[in-house]
Amino acid sequence: MSDESLPLDSFLTCAAPASGMFKIKGSKHYGFVFPIRSESDVEPHLKEIRKKYHDARHHAFAYRLGIDGEVWRTSDDGEPSNSAGPPILGAFKSRDITNCLGIVVRYFGGTKLGVGGLIEAYRTAILYALDGAQITEEILENMLELSFTYDLIGTAMNHIDKWNATPVEQTFLESCRIVVKIRRGHAAAFKTATQEIYGIGIKILP
């Protein structure tokens, strides 16, 4: 099976909160990024930033969720339409980052930037925050259960090693059972290959 045909099973995200600041024409744009797992994680971070920077004019934000960023939302928070939230989202897309919330706090410096300038400022503030963040790859895995008789332990373990699967639970009696975890993209092929070994049963666990 070629890599191109494997299902998507990993994504990049920030491992911990990070921040950065971009200043232009006197205006300061403080960018913050937070790892999130669901939409319910967003509001607590927004409340924290709004409270801490209550004197700022704008607290624009965007978030992206899902292995390919299929869930997202943006907010310009009073800035001209599409000049703040979407550029934050665009910064995530440019780095292929998901499961992440970005907030930019803006302090106006007295000189208007124009829509183009705002877009660049909001995007750059988040890129600066991402530059200071630890970016990690998260790999999605499936759990599978193998069952076999005691005399097939060696065969089963060699097969598991060959596929770089990781045993997480095992029972070796007359009837043996091993639960392994393996990259989601390799799970179907691993199951098919296992089914070709006489005497070993396998099923994908929910």
Z-matrix of the N, CA and C atoms (Angstrom, degrees):
N
C 1 1.465
C 2 1.519 1 108.74
N 3 1.339 2 118.63 1 127.55
C 4 1.453 3 121.72 2 -179.51
C 5 1.516 4 109.78 3 -78.66
N 6 1.355 5 115.61 4 157.29
C 7 1.451 6 120.10 5 -179.45
C 8 1.524 7 111.82 6 -61.46
N 9 1.351 8 117.01 7 -32.23
C 10 1.450 9 120.96 8 -177.86
C 11 1.520 10 112.16 9 -63.93
N 12 1.337 11 117.59 10 -26.37
C 13 1.454 12 120.26 11 -176.59
C 14 1.525 13 113.01 12 -93.97
N 15 1.341 14 116.71 13 -3.20
C 16 1.459 15 119.66 14 -179.82
C 17 1.521 16 109.99 15 -75.06
N 18 1.333 17 117.41 16 142.52
C 19 1.463 18 119.39 17 175.76
C 20 1.520 19 110.76 18 -66.87
N 21 1.327 20 116.65 19 150.23
C 22 1.449 21 122.32 20 179.30
C 23 1.524 22 109.52 21 -62.93
N 24 1.324 23 117.70 22 125.59
C 25 1.464 24 119.59 23 -177.82
C 26 1.521 25 113.46 24 -139.77
N 27 1.328 26 117.81 25 18.57
C 28 1.452 27 120.03 26 175.88
C 29 1.522 28 109.75 27 -151.47
N 30 1.327 29 115.34 28 158.47
C 31 1.463 30 119.90 29 178.47
C 32 1.524 31 109.19 30 -153.50
N 33 1.323 32 115.67 31 161.56
C 34 1.458 33 121.87 32 178.13
C 35 1.522 34 109.44 33 -100.17
N 36 1.324 35 116.36 34 140.64
C 37 1.461 36 121.45 35 176.93
C 38 1.519 37 108.55 36 -151.47
N 39 1.336 38 116.27 37 168.45
C 40 1.465 39 119.38 38 176.29
C 41 1.525 40 108.23 39 -86.80
N 42 1.309 41 115.63 40 137.76
C 43 1.463 42 120.61 41 -175.22
C 44 1.517 43 112.58 42 -79.50
N 45 1.331 44 117.33 43 -24.29
C 46 1.465 45 121.93 44 -176.66
C 47 1.522 46 108.96 45 -155.43
N 48 1.326 47 117.65 46 162.50
C 49 1.468 48 119.81 47 178.33
C 50 1.528 49 111.16 48 -59.14
N 51 1.332 50 115.31 49 148.98
C 52 1.461 51 121.25 50 178.21
C 53 1.528 52 108.04 51 -151.63
N 54 1.321 53 116.23 52 163.68
C 55 1.458 54 119.67 53 -177.76
C 56 1.516 55 111.33 54 -145.72
N 57 1.319 56 114.81 55 163.90
C 58 1.454 57 121.70 56 176.69
C 59 1.519 58 108.62 57 -159.76
N 60 1.336 59 117.93 58 161.84
C 61 1.462 60 121.19 59 -178.88
C 62 1.511 61 110.91 60 -132.52
N 63 1.341 62 115.70 61 135.16
C 64 1.459 63 121.74 62 177.62
C 65 1.518 64 108.15 63 -122.77
N 66 1.325 65 117.19 64 127.23
C 67 1.463 66 122.32 65 -178.63
C 68 1.514 67 109.92 66 -117.34
N 69 1.330 68 115.99 67 133.34
C 70 1.455 69 120.77 68 178.26
C 71 1.526 70 108.65 69 -149.16
N 72 1.331 71 116.35 70 129.82
C 73 1.469 72 123.36 71 178.14
C 74 1.533 73 111.89 72 49.90
N 75 1.308 74 116.16 73 39.65
C 76 1.452 75 121.35 74 177.31
C 77 1.509 76 115.13 75 86.97
N 78 1.332 77 118.02 76 -19.07
C 79 1.463 78 121.01 77 179.02
C 80 1.530 79 110.01 78 -82.99
N 81 1.306 80 114.83 79 136.23
C 82 1.460 81 120.21 80 178.92
C 83 1.527 82 109.50 81 -108.86
N 84 1.317 83 115.37 82 133.57
C 85 1.468 84 121.81 83 179.77
C 86 1.533 85 107.96 84 -122.85
N 87 1.323 86 115.55 85 109.05
C 88 1.462 87 121.22 86 -179.87
C 89 1.533 88 108.35 87 -94.95
N 90 1.308 89 115.77 88 118.15
C 91 1.461 90 121.01 89 -179.34
C 92 1.518 91 111.75 90 -100.74
N 93 1.316 92 115.53 91 136.95
C 94 1.469 93 121.77 92 178.76
C 95 1.525 94 109.18 93 -131.82
N 96 1.334 95 116.31 94 138.18
C 97 1.465 96 120.72 95 174.69
C 98 1.522 97 108.52 96 -125.41
N 99 1.337 98 114.36 97 142.54
C 100 1.459 99 121.33 98 -178.80
C 101 1.525 100 109.44 99 -135.31
N 102 1.331 101 118.62 100 134.23
C 103 1.469 102 119.61 101 172.23
C 104 1.525 103 109.32 102 -70.37
N 105 1.319 104 117.10 103 136.70
C 106 1.464 105 121.31 104 177.76
C 107 1.522 106 109.12 105 -135.48
N 108 1.339 107 115.38 106 156.35
C 109 1.464 108 121.66 107 179.72
C 110 1.525 109 112.05 108 -110.96
N 111 1.338 110 116.07 109 -23.53
C 112 1.460 111 120.18 110 -177.98
C 113 1.519 112 108.89 111 -155.36
N 114 1.327 113 116.72 112 170.14
C 115 1.455 114 121.42 113 -179.80
C 116 1.531 115 111.47 114 -63.94
N 117 1.324 116 117.39 115 -26.18
C 118 1.466 117 120.32 116 179.69
C 119 1.531 118 112.06 117 -68.05
N 120 1.336 119 117.51 118 -16.25
C 121 1.466 120 120.71 119 178.87
C 122 1.526 121 112.18 120 -79.84
N 123 1.324 122 117.53 121 -13.44
C 124 1.460 123 121.20 122 -172.10
C 125 1.523 124 112.89 123 -72.34
N 126 1.319 125 117.51 124 -51.49
C 127 1.460 126 121.67 125 -171.73
C 128 1.530 127 114.12 126 -58.57
N 129 1.339 128 119.78 127 -41.70
C 130 1.480 129 118.21 128 178.10
C 131 1.525 130 113.10 129 -58.24
N 132 1.330 131 117.49 130 -39.34
C 133 1.468 132 120.13 131 178.75
C 134 1.525 133 110.78 132 -68.61
N 135 1.326 134 116.99 133 -40.59
C 136 1.460 135 120.27 134 177.77
C 137 1.527 136 111.16 135 -61.19
N 138 1.315 137 116.52 136 -44.95
C 139 1.462 138 120.35 137 179.97
C 140 1.526 139 110.90 138 -61.26
N 141 1.333 140 115.76 139 -41.37
C 142 1.466 141 120.45 140 -179.28
C 143 1.527 142 110.90 141 -62.49
N 144 1.332 143 116.75 142 -46.44
C 145 1.465 144 120.96 143 -178.52
C 146 1.527 145 111.04 144 -68.73
N 147 1.327 146 117.01 145 -42.49
C 148 1.469 147 120.08 146 179.90
C 149 1.534 148 111.28 147 -62.88
N 150 1.317 149 116.02 148 -36.61
C 151 1.457 150 119.86 149 179.22
C 152 1.527 151 111.00 150 -70.61
N 153 1.318 152 116.06 151 -43.72
C 154 1.462 153 120.51 152 -176.85
C 155 1.522 154 111.40 153 -69.08
N 156 1.338 155 116.40 154 -37.03
C 157 1.470 156 121.45 155 -178.13
C 158 1.524 157 109.47 156 -115.19
N 159 1.323 158 115.63 157 51.84
C 160 1.467 159 121.41 158 -174.28
C 161 1.522 160 112.55 159 -66.83
N 162 1.332 161 117.11 160 -20.33
C 163 1.457 162 120.15 161 -177.52
C 164 1.526 163 113.32 162 -90.55
N 165 1.322 164 116.84 163 2.18
C 166 1.470 165 119.97 164 179.49
C 167 1.529 166 110.71 165 -80.73
N 168 1.329 167 116.42 166 153.82
C 169 1.459 168 121.08 167 -179.25
C 170 1.523 169 112.70 168 -73.26
N 171 1.309 170 116.36 169 -38.12
C 172 1.459 171 120.02 170 -173.13
C 173 1.525 172 111.32 171 -138.37
N 174 1.337 173 115.14 172 145.27
C 175 1.469 174 122.66 173 174.08
C 176 1.532 175 106.58 174 -131.91
N 177 1.309 176 116.04 175 72.65
C 178 1.471 177 120.74 176 -178.00
C 179 1.526 178 109.36 177 -76.88
N 180 1.340 179 115.70 178 153.02
C 181 1.461 180 117.91 179 -178.90
C 182 1.523 181 111.57 180 -153.25
N 183 1.311 182 113.25 181 166.54
C 184 1.467 183 121.75 182 172.25
C 185 1.516 184 107.43 183 -156.59
N 186 1.317 185 115.34 184 150.47
C 187 1.463 186 118.23 185 172.85
C 188 1.518 187 109.56 186 -138.76
N 189 1.312 188 113.88 187 159.18
C 190 1.463 189 122.15 188 -177.74
C 191 1.519 190 107.44 189 -138.68
N 192 1.328 191 116.67 190 129.08
C 193 1.461 192 122.33 191 -177.63
C 194 1.520 193 110.65 192 -132.86
N 195 1.324 194 115.62 193 155.74
C 196 1.462 195 120.68 194 177.73
C 197 1.504 196 111.75 195 99.00
N 198 1.307 197 115.45 196 155.49
C 199 1.468 198 120.49 197 -173.53
C 200 1.531 199 112.46 198 -59.99
N 201 1.334 200 117.13 199 -30.18
C 202 1.460 201 119.12 200 176.03
C 203 1.527 202 111.17 201 -120.06
N 204 1.344 203 116.46 202 23.07
C 205 1.454 204 120.89 203 175.49
C 206 1.508 205 115.03 204 69.17
N 207 1.343 206 116.59 205 30.50
C 208 1.454 207 120.28 206 -174.60
C 209 1.526 208 113.94 207 -73.43
N 210 1.343 209 116.65 208 -17.79
C 211 1.465 210 120.72 209 177.71
C 212 1.528 211 107.96 210 -109.89
N 213 1.330 212 116.91 211 125.04
C 214 1.453 213 119.72 212 -178.12
C 215 1.531 214 111.25 213 -156.13
N 216 1.315 215 114.57 214 162.43
C 217 1.454 216 121.21 215 175.68
C 218 1.520 217 108.73 216 -155.38
N 219 1.331 218 116.78 217 147.60
C 220 1.460 219 121.05 218 176.41
C 221 1.527 220 110.18 219 -131.02
N 222 1.324 221 116.50 220 154.58
C 223 1.463 222 122.20 221 175.51
C 224 1.526 223 108.90 222 -142.38
N 225 1.339 224 116.03 223 126.60
C 226 1.467 225 120.96 224 177.09
C 227 1.522 226 111.99 225 -83.53
N 228 1.313 227 117.95 226 -16.33
C 229 1.466 228 123.92 227 178.35
C 230 1.535 229 112.18 228 47.67
N 231 1.317 230 115.60 229 51.84
C 232 1.458 231 119.94 230 174.53
C 233 1.510 232 115.71 231 93.45
N 234 1.309 233 118.29 232 -11.93
C 235 1.462 234 120.82 233 175.39
C 236 1.539 235 108.69 234 -75.09
N 237 1.344 236 117.95 235 163.61
C 238 1.462 237 119.85 236 176.27
C 239 1.531 238 111.44 237 -52.81
N 240 1.316 239 115.82 238 146.55
C 241 1.466 240 121.13 239 -174.52
C 242 1.525 241 112.78 240 -51.51
N 243 1.316 242 114.93 241 129.21
C 244 1.469 243 124.10 242 176.24
C 245 1.531 244 114.67 243 67.35
N 246 1.343 245 116.65 244 17.10
C 247 1.467 246 118.58 245 -178.53
C 248 1.524 247 113.45 246 -98.26
N 249 1.354 248 117.59 247 -7.79
C 250 1.470 249 119.75 248 -175.14
C 251 1.527 250 112.44 249 -129.27
N 252 1.351 251 117.25 250 -62.06
C 253 1.459 252 119.65 251 -178.70
C 254 1.516 253 114.29 252 -61.63
N 255 1.345 254 118.90 253 -52.22
C 256 1.458 255 119.92 254 179.65
C 257 1.530 256 114.49 255 -58.26
N 258 1.345 257 120.18 256 -38.74
C 259 1.472 258 118.48 257 175.53
C 260 1.532 259 113.12 258 -63.00
N 261 1.334 260 116.26 259 -32.66
C 262 1.468 261 119.18 260 175.64
C 263 1.523 262 109.41 261 -64.37
N 264 1.335 263 115.81 262 -46.48
C 265 1.463 264 120.34 263 177.32
C 266 1.524 265 110.42 264 -60.63
N 267 1.333 266 116.02 265 -40.53
C 268 1.463 267 120.28 266 179.39
C 269 1.515 268 112.75 267 -61.60
N 270 1.353 269 116.36 268 -33.98
C 271 1.466 270 119.48 269 177.22
C 272 1.519 271 110.74 270 -63.94
N 273 1.347 272 116.56 271 -40.89
C 274 1.462 273 119.59 272 176.57
C 275 1.519 274 110.97 273 -62.89
N 276 1.325 275 116.59 274 -44.25
C 277 1.463 276 120.15 275 -178.88
C 278 1.519 277 111.34 276 -63.45
N 279 1.332 278 116.97 277 -38.23
C 280 1.468 279 119.90 278 -178.08
C 281 1.525 280 112.37 279 -65.78
N 282 1.337 281 116.66 280 -26.08
C 283 1.469 282 121.33 281 177.88
C 284 1.531 283 111.50 282 -102.05
N 285 1.332 284 117.01 283 2.44
C 286 1.464 285 122.57 284 -178.99
C 287 1.526 286 111.07 285 58.66
N 288 1.330 287 115.77 286 41.91
C 289 1.464 288 122.87 287 -178.52
C 290 1.526 289 109.41 288 -100.00
N 291 1.322 290 117.27 289 137.66
C 292 1.462 291 121.22 290 174.69
C 293 1.531 292 109.04 291 -139.20
N 294 1.348 293 115.65 292 179.35
C 295 1.466 294 121.37 293 -173.68
C 296 1.524 295 110.36 294 51.92
N 297 1.318 296 114.80 295 47.42
C 298 1.456 297 120.80 296 -174.36
C 299 1.528 298 110.36 297 -145.36
N 300 1.317 299 116.01 298 142.19
C 301 1.461 300 124.30 299 175.26
C 302 1.519 301 108.41 300 -111.42
N 303 1.331 302 116.31 301 134.96
C 304 1.454 303 121.40 302 175.35
C 305 1.521 304 110.35 303 -120.73
N 306 1.309 305 116.87 304 131.97
C 307 1.465 306 122.48 305 176.98
C 308 1.524 307 108.08 306 -127.23
N 309 1.331 308 116.07 307 134.52
C 310 1.464 309 120.42 308 175.64
C 311 1.521 310 108.66 309 -120.86
N 312 1.322 311 115.19 310 123.82
C 313 1.466 312 122.86 311 177.08
C 314 1.522 313 107.80 312 -99.22
N 315 1.341 314 116.02 313 124.55
C 316 1.459 315 119.15 314 -176.69
C 317 1.525 316 111.59 315 -113.83
N 318 1.349 317 113.92 316 130.56
C 319 1.456 318 121.25 317 170.98
C 320 1.526 319 107.82 318 -111.03
N 321 1.327 320 116.59 319 115.82
C 322 1.461 321 122.23 320 -175.57
C 323 1.526 322 110.34 321 -68.85
N 324 1.325 323 115.91 322 133.62
C 325 1.460 324 120.87 323 -176.86
C 326 1.506 325 115.31 324 -100.00
N 327 1.352 326 117.04 325 3.81
C 328 1.460 327 119.25 326 176.55
C 329 1.513 328 114.97 327 104.72
N 330 1.329 329 117.19 328 -15.87
C 331 1.466 330 121.19 329 178.99
C 332 1.522 331 109.71 330 -117.04
N 333 1.328 332 116.06 331 123.33
C 334 1.457 333 119.61 332 -179.29
C 335 1.526 334 110.21 333 -67.90
N 336 1.311 335 116.11 334 139.93
C 337 1.471 336 121.18 335 -176.99
C 338 1.512 337 112.74 336 -94.57
N 339 1.331 338 117.04 337 -18.81
C 340 1.462 339 119.19 338 -172.99
C 341 1.513 340 109.48 339 78.74
N 342 1.327 341 116.33 340 162.83
C 343 1.466 342 120.09 341 -177.07
C 344 1.521 343 111.59 342 -59.82
N 345 1.336 344 116.82 343 -44.13
C 346 1.459 345 119.61 344 179.89
C 347 1.512 346 112.48 345 -61.54
N 348 1.334 347 116.43 346 -39.84
C 349 1.453 348 120.52 347 179.06
C 350 1.510 349 112.58 348 -68.21
N 351 1.335 350 115.74 349 -37.23
C 352 1.466 351 119.81 350 177.57
C 353 1.523 352 110.86 351 -65.01
N 354 1.319 353 116.33 352 -44.51
C 355 1.462 354 120.83 353 179.77
C 356 1.522 355 110.17 354 -56.78
N 357 1.320 356 115.86 355 -46.89
C 358 1.459 357 119.94 356 -179.03
C 359 1.531 358 111.35 357 -65.98
N 360 1.340 359 116.73 358 -39.70
C 361 1.459 360 120.20 359 -177.59
C 362 1.524 361 111.79 360 -66.45
N 363 1.331 362 116.78 361 -45.92
C 364 1.471 363 119.56 362 -179.15
C 365 1.530 364 111.04 363 -66.36
N 366 1.299 365 115.79 364 -41.60
C 367 1.468 366 119.53 365 179.25
C 368 1.536 367 110.58 366 -64.17
N 369 1.330 368 116.30 367 -44.83
C 370 1.461 369 120.38 368 -176.96
C 371 1.526 370 111.50 369 -65.91
N 372 1.328 371 117.68 370 -37.57
C 373 1.470 372 120.52 371 179.87
C 374 1.523 373 111.04 372 -60.74
N 375 1.325 374 115.95 373 -39.97
C 376 1.472 375 118.78 374 178.75
C 377 1.527 376 111.05 375 -73.64
N 378 1.315 377 117.42 376 -37.17
C 379 1.467 378 119.64 377 176.96
C 380 1.531 379 110.43 378 -62.41
N 381 1.342 380 117.17 379 -38.43
C 382 1.460 381 120.52 380 176.84
C 383 1.535 382 110.52 381 -63.83
N 384 1.333 383 116.04 382 -39.90
C 385 1.465 384 119.30 383 177.76
C 386 1.526 385 110.67 384 -64.21
N 387 1.333 386 116.23 385 -42.05
C 388 1.464 387 120.41 386 178.79
C 389 1.525 388 111.36 387 -65.96
N 390 1.344 389 116.60 388 -32.96
C 391 1.465 390 119.85 389 177.22
C 392 1.527 391 111.12 390 -60.72
N 393 1.332 392 116.62 391 -30.99
C 394 1.455 393 120.44 392 -179.33
C 395 1.518 394 113.78 393 -94.20
N 396 1.326 395 116.32 394 0.89
C 397 1.468 396 120.34 395 -177.58
C 398 1.528 397 111.13 396 -92.99
N 399 1.308 398 115.22 397 154.57
C 400 1.468 399 120.65 398 171.44
C 401 1.527 400 107.37 399 -87.50
N 402 1.314 401 116.50 400 112.72
C 403 1.461 402 121.84 401 -178.58
C 404 1.528 403 108.35 402 -94.97
N 405 1.312 404 115.89 403 126.70
C 406 1.453 405 120.72 404 -178.36
C 407 1.526 406 110.99 405 -123.52
N 408 1.315 407 115.04 406 154.07
C 409 1.461 408 120.60 407 174.46
C 410 1.524 409 108.46 408 -97.17
N 411 1.300 410 116.80 409 123.37
C 412 1.461 411 121.40 410 175.52
C 413 1.523 412 108.62 411 -101.37
N 414 1.327 413 115.63 412 129.15
C 415 1.466 414 121.72 413 -177.29
C 416 1.521 415 109.39 414 -107.51
N 417 1.311 416 116.34 415 126.78
C 418 1.460 417 121.35 416 177.40
C 419 1.523 418 108.95 417 -83.46
N 420 1.322 419 115.84 418 138.56
C 421 1.459 420 120.64 419 -175.97
C 422 1.528 421 111.21 420 -128.61
N 423 1.311 422 115.11 421 155.14
C 424 1.460 423 122.07 422 172.53
C 425 1.524 424 109.19 423 -110.64
N 426 1.321 425 115.60 424 151.28
C 427 1.459 426 122.27 425 175.50
C 428 1.523 427 108.40 426 -104.31
N 429 1.330 428 116.41 427 132.49
C 430 1.456 429 121.62 428 178.69
C 431 1.520 430 109.84 429 -129.56
N 432 1.316 431 115.27 430 147.42
C 433 1.460 432 121.13 431 -179.81
C 434 1.524 433 109.99 432 -112.46
N 435 1.340 434 116.12 433 124.64
C 436 1.453 435 121.86 434 175.81
C 437 1.525 436 108.72 435 -105.42
N 438 1.321 437 117.04 436 137.87
C 439 1.469 438 121.72 437 177.44
C 440 1.527 439 108.71 438 -130.86
N 441 1.337 440 115.60 439 141.04
C 442 1.461 441 120.14 440 -174.97
C 443 1.524 442 108.66 441 -168.05
N 444 1.328 443 116.03 442 170.63
C 445 1.464 444 120.75 443 177.32
C 446 1.527 445 109.98 444 -85.23
N 447 1.328 446 116.60 445 162.56
C 448 1.457 447 122.02 446 -172.14
C 449 1.525 448 112.56 447 -57.70
N 450 1.311 449 117.17 448 -34.62
C 451 1.468 450 119.55 449 -176.40
C 452 1.530 451 113.26 450 -68.83
N 453 1.340 452 117.47 451 -9.74
C 454 1.471 453 120.67 452 -179.09
C 455 1.527 454 112.71 453 -102.97
N 456 1.340 455 116.91 454 12.79
C 457 1.476 456 119.30 455 -179.26
C 458 1.526 457 111.70 456 -56.92
N 459 1.320 458 116.74 457 -49.18
C 460 1.462 459 121.07 458 -178.45
C 461 1.516 460 111.81 459 -59.29
N 462 1.329 461 115.93 460 -45.15
C 463 1.468 462 120.89 461 179.58
C 464 1.525 463 110.83 462 -61.71
N 465 1.311 464 115.49 463 -43.98
C 466 1.468 465 120.26 464 -178.67
C 467 1.524 466 111.30 465 -65.22
N 468 1.328 467 117.24 466 -45.13
C 469 1.459 468 120.13 467 -177.82
C 470 1.528 469 111.88 468 -67.00
N 471 1.317 470 117.32 469 -38.38
C 472 1.468 471 120.59 470 176.80
C 473 1.525 472 110.77 471 -63.03
N 474 1.320 473 115.50 472 -40.43
C 475 1.460 474 121.06 473 179.40
C 476 1.535 475 110.55 474 -65.01
N 477 1.317 476 116.69 475 -42.45
C 478 1.468 477 121.38 476 178.96
C 479 1.521 478 110.64 477 -62.86
N 480 1.342 479 116.50 478 -44.20
C 481 1.465 480 120.62 479 178.24
C 482 1.523 481 111.79 480 -62.41
N 483 1.314 482 116.53 481 -40.74
C 484 1.464 483 121.31 482 -178.63
C 485 1.523 484 111.25 483 -59.53
N 486 1.326 485 116.61 484 -34.40
C 487 1.462 486 120.97 485 -177.26
C 488 1.538 487 112.96 486 -95.91
N 489 1.320 488 116.08 487 6.34
C 490 1.470 489 120.83 488 -179.89
C 491 1.529 490 112.46 489 56.08
N 492 1.317 491 115.52 490 33.74
C 493 1.463 492 120.58 491 174.04
C 494 1.530 493 108.27 492 -83.37
N 495 1.315 494 116.23 493 155.03
C 496 1.462 495 120.90 494 -176.53
C 497 1.522 496 111.07 495 -115.95
N 498 1.342 497 118.34 496 116.20
C 499 1.473 498 120.05 497 176.28
C 500 1.522 499 110.67 498 -65.32
N 501 1.325 500 116.97 499 133.77
C 502 1.456 501 121.14 500 178.03
C 503 1.530 502 112.04 501 -119.96
N 504 1.315 503 115.27 502 -14.93
C 505 1.463 504 119.67 503 178.66
C 506 1.519 505 107.49 504 -157.33
N 507 1.324 506 118.00 505 135.97
C 508 1.458 507 119.11 506 -179.02
C 509 1.530 508 112.02 507 -151.74
N 510 1.318 509 114.16 508 144.08
C 511 1.461 510 122.60 509 177.41
C 512 1.521 511 107.86 510 -133.63
N 513 1.354 512 116.58 511 120.40
C 514 1.445 513 120.88 512 -179.49
C 515 1.528 514 109.41 513 -113.89
N 516 1.310 515 115.73 514 95.26
C 517 1.462 516 122.74 515 174.36
C 518 1.526 517 107.02 516 -126.97
N 519 1.318 518 117.58 517 -157.83
C 520 1.467 519 118.88 518 175.37
C 521 1.522 520 109.98 519 -60.14
N 522 1.323 521 115.69 520 -37.84
C 523 1.456 522 122.46 521 172.14
C 524 1.528 523 106.90 522 -108.80
N 525 1.319 524 117.06 523 121.77
C 526 1.469 525 121.36 524 -172.43
C 527 1.528 526 111.32 525 -106.91
N 528 1.316 527 113.87 526 153.12
C 529 1.464 528 120.72 527 -179.00
C 530 1.519 529 108.97 528 -145.34
N 531 1.326 530 116.02 529 132.24
C 532 1.471 531 121.57 530 174.98
C 533 1.523 532 107.80 531 -132.26
N 534 1.331 533 115.80 532 129.97
C 535 1.460 534 121.19 533 171.63
C 536 1.522 535 107.18 534 -103.09
N 537 1.318 536 116.21 535 127.32
C 538 1.459 537 120.86 536 -179.31
C 539 1.524 538 109.41 537 -123.14
N 540 1.336 539 114.90 538 158.39
C 541 1.457 540 120.10 539 171.08
C 542 1.520 541 108.28 540 -117.04
N 543 1.331 542 115.41 541 144.01
C 544 1.451 543 121.34 542 -177.04
C 545 1.521 544 108.42 543 -149.12
N 546 1.322 545 117.01 544 152.39
C 547 1.463 546 120.33 545 178.17
C 548 1.527 547 110.34 546 -50.37
N 549 1.323 548 115.44 547 135.89
C 550 1.461 549 120.43 548 -178.02
C 551 1.531 550 111.34 549 -55.60
N 552 1.315 551 117.15 550 -36.68
C 553 1.453 552 120.42 551 -178.91
C 554 1.517 553 114.15 552 -67.33
N 555 1.341 554 116.54 553 -18.56
C 556 1.465 555 120.76 554 -178.89
C 557 1.526 556 112.88 555 -104.90
N 558 1.340 557 116.55 556 -6.27
C 559 1.467 558 120.34 557 -171.47
C 560 1.521 559 113.18 558 -62.27
N 561 1.322 560 117.57 559 -45.60
C 562 1.468 561 120.24 560 -176.97
C 563 1.524 562 111.27 561 -64.19
N 564 1.334 563 116.85 562 -43.02
C 565 1.466 564 120.41 563 179.35
C 566 1.522 565 111.20 564 -67.09
N 567 1.337 566 116.64 565 -38.26
C 568 1.458 567 120.73 566 177.17
C 569 1.521 568 110.74 567 -62.42
N 570 1.320 569 116.84 568 -41.99
C 571 1.460 570 121.24 569 179.10
C 572 1.534 571 110.47 570 -63.45
N 573 1.326 572 116.36 571 -44.12
C 574 1.468 573 120.18 572 179.79
C 575 1.520 574 111.41 573 -62.33
N 576 1.346 575 116.18 574 -44.17
C 577 1.465 576 120.28 575 -179.91
C 578 1.525 577 111.05 576 -65.23
N 579 1.317 578 117.23 577 -36.68
C 580 1.468 579 121.04 578 179.37
C 581 1.520 580 111.12 579 -67.19
N 582 1.315 581 116.04 580 -39.58
C 583 1.463 582 120.47 581 -179.31
C 584 1.528 583 112.26 582 -64.51
N 585 1.320 584 116.97 583 -18.27
C 586 1.462 585 121.24 584 178.56
C 587 1.524 586 111.98 585 -82.39
N 588 1.342 587 116.85 586 -9.04
C 589 1.465 588 120.75 587 178.50
C 590 1.533 589 107.98 588 -92.38
N 591 1.309 590 116.75 589 116.75
C 592 1.459 591 121.07 590 -176.92
C 593 1.530 592 110.84 591 -63.07
N 594 1.326 593 115.90 592 128.90
C 595 1.463 594 121.33 593 174.61
C 596 1.512 595 114.50 594 97.34
N 597 1.329 596 118.45 595 -6.18
C 598 1.478 597 120.84 596 177.93
C 599 1.530 598 108.51 597 -110.48
N 600 1.316 599 115.16 598 122.78
C 601 1.465 600 120.80 599 175.63
C 602 1.519 601 109.29 600 -97.78
N 603 1.321 602 116.76 601 151.88
C 604 1.456 603 120.09 602 -179.13
C 605 1.520 604 110.70 603 -148.66
N 606 1.337 605 115.06 604 145.75
C 607 1.459 606 119.85 605 174.38
C 608 1.525 607 108.82 606 -149.28
N 609 1.333 608 115.31 607 148.65
C 610 1.453 609 121.22 608 176.88
C 611 1.522 610 108.21 609 -84.08
N 612 1.313 611 116.67 610 127.57
C 613 1.457 612 121.54 611 -179.54
C 614 1.529 613 110.48 612 -84.22
N 615 1.311 614 117.33 613 149.17
C 616 1.476 615 120.41 614 179.57
C 617 1.521 616 110.97 615 -68.55
